[in-house]
Amino acid sequence: MNQVSVLTMAVRLIFVILTGTVFFRFVEGWGWVDSYFFTVVTISTVGYGDPVPVTDLGKIGATILIFAGLGVFALFIQQVAAQHLEQADAHPGLFQRILMHLNENRRQRRAGRGGRDDTGDGDA
């Protein structure tokens, strides 16, 4: 999968939130805060259930928002996580360095035994 920058995904997410907010403001007649709140709660799959669209157009818009918004939201979260993991791999913290050291020691012990596992844990 082609990596999309976090900034690009953030812009897309903001666009979806703004579009949803404006849509529900005018279609359902809600205030700006309620429209924003409903949009964010819907695309994040929290779904408190209040407010809910009452017009047919609002209900159709909500279903479109669920499919489009959830996809953009999920991709944004995935990109943030991927970037964080990439940075963590490039600059391992203390805990990661300890684990790498322990794994290297285990590999060396196995190499000294010809690859046999004498620990009894079943890992070769």
C-alpha positions as CSV (number, residue, x, y, z in Angstrom):
1,M,0.0,0.0,0.0
2,N,1.3,3.4,-0.9
3,Q,2.1,5.5,2.2
4,V,0.1,8.7,2.4
5,S,1.6,11.4,4.6
6,V,0.0,12.1,8.0
7,L,-0.5,15.7,6.9
8,T,-2.5,14.6,3.9
9,M,-4.7,12.3,6.0
10,A,-5.2,15.1,8.6
11,V,-6.4,17.4,5.8
12,R,-8.8,14.8,4.6
13,L,-10.0,14.1,8.1
14,I,-10.6,17.8,8.7
15,F,-12.4,18.1,5.4
16,V,-14.8,15.2,6.3
17,I,-15.4,16.7,9.7
18,L,-16.1,20.2,8.3
19,T,-18.4,18.7,5.6
20,G,-20.3,16.7,8.1
21,T,-20.6,19.6,10.5
22,V,-22.0,21.9,7.8
23,F,-24.3,19.3,6.4
24,F,-26.0,18.5,9.7
25,R,-26.1,22.2,10.7
26,F,-28.2,23.0,7.7
27,V,-30.1,19.7,7.0
28,E,-31.0,18.9,10.6
29,G,-31.0,22.5,11.9
30,W,-28.7,21.7,14.8
31,G,-26.2,24.2,16.3
32,W,-22.6,24.2,15.2
33,V,-21.4,22.4,18.3
34,D,-24.0,19.6,18.1
35,S,-23.3,19.1,14.3
36,Y,-19.6,18.9,15.0
37,F,-20.1,16.6,17.9
38,F,-22.4,14.3,16.0
39,T,-19.9,14.1,13.1
40,V,-16.9,13.3,15.3
41,V,-18.8,10.8,17.4
42,T,-20.1,9.1,14.2
43,I,-16.8,8.8,12.3
44,S,-15.0,7.6,15.4
45,T,-17.6,4.9,15.9
46,V,-18.3,6.0,19.5
47,G,-22.0,6.6,18.6
48,Y,-23.6,8.0,21.8
49,G,-27.0,8.1,20.2
50,D,-27.8,11.8,21.0
51,P,-28.4,13.7,18.8
52,V,-29.7,11.6,16.0
53,P,-30.9,12.7,12.5
54,V,-34.6,12.8,12.1
55,T,-34.9,13.9,8.4
56,D,-34.6,11.4,5.6
57,L,-31.8,13.4,4.1
58,G,-30.0,13.6,7.4
59,K,-30.2,9.8,7.8
60,I,-28.9,9.2,4.3
61,G,-26.1,11.7,5.0
62,A,-25.3,10.0,8.2
63,T,-24.8,6.6,6.5
64,I,-22.6,8.2,3.9
65,L,-20.6,9.9,6.6
66,I,-20.2,6.5,8.4
67,F,-18.7,4.8,5.3
68,A,-16.6,7.7,4.1
69,G,-15.6,9.2,7.5
70,L,-14.7,5.9,9.1
71,G,-12.4,5.0,6.2
72,V,-10.6,8.4,6.4
73,F,-10.5,8.2,10.2
74,A,-9.0,4.7,10.2
75,L,-6.4,5.6,7.6
76,F,-5.4,8.6,9.6
77,I,-5.0,6.6,12.8
78,Q,-3.0,3.9,10.8
79,Q,-0.7,6.6,9.4
80,V,0.0,8.1,12.8
81,A,0.8,4.7,14.2
82,A,3.0,3.8,11.3
83,Q,5.0,7.0,11.6
84,H,5.3,6.5,15.4
85,L,6.6,2.9,14.9
86,E,9.0,4.1,12.2
87,Q,10.4,6.7,14.6
88,A,10.6,4.1,17.4
89,D,12.5,1.7,15.2
90,A,15.0,4.5,14.2
91,H,15.5,5.6,17.8
92,P,14.8,2.7,20.1
93,G,14.1,3.6,23.7
94,L,15.6,1.9,26.8
95,F,13.0,-0.9,26.9
96,Q,13.5,-1.7,23.2
97,R,17.3,-1.7,23.6
98,I,17.0,-4.2,26.5
99,L,14.7,-6.5,24.5
100,M,17.1,-6.3,21.5
101,H,20.0,-7.2,23.7
102,L,18.1,-10.1,25.3
103,N,17.1,-11.4,21.9
104,E,20.6,-11.2,20.6
105,N,21.9,-13.1,23.7
106,R,19.3,-15.8,23.0
107,R,20.3,-16.1,19.4
108,Q,23.9,-16.5,20.4
109,R,23.1,-19.2,22.9
110,R,21.1,-21.1,20.3
111,A,23.9,-20.7,17.7
112,G,26.3,-22.2,20.3
113,R,24.0,-25.3,20.7
114,G,23.7,-25.8,17.0
115,G,20.2,-24.3,16.9
116,R,18.8,-26.8,19.4
117,D,16.4,-25.5,22.0
118,D,17.3,-26.8,25.5
119,T,15.0,-24.4,27.3
120,G,12.0,-26.6,27.1
121,D,9.7,-23.8,25.9
122,G,9.4,-25.4,22.4
123,D,10.9,-22.5,20.5
124,A,13.7,-23.5,18.2
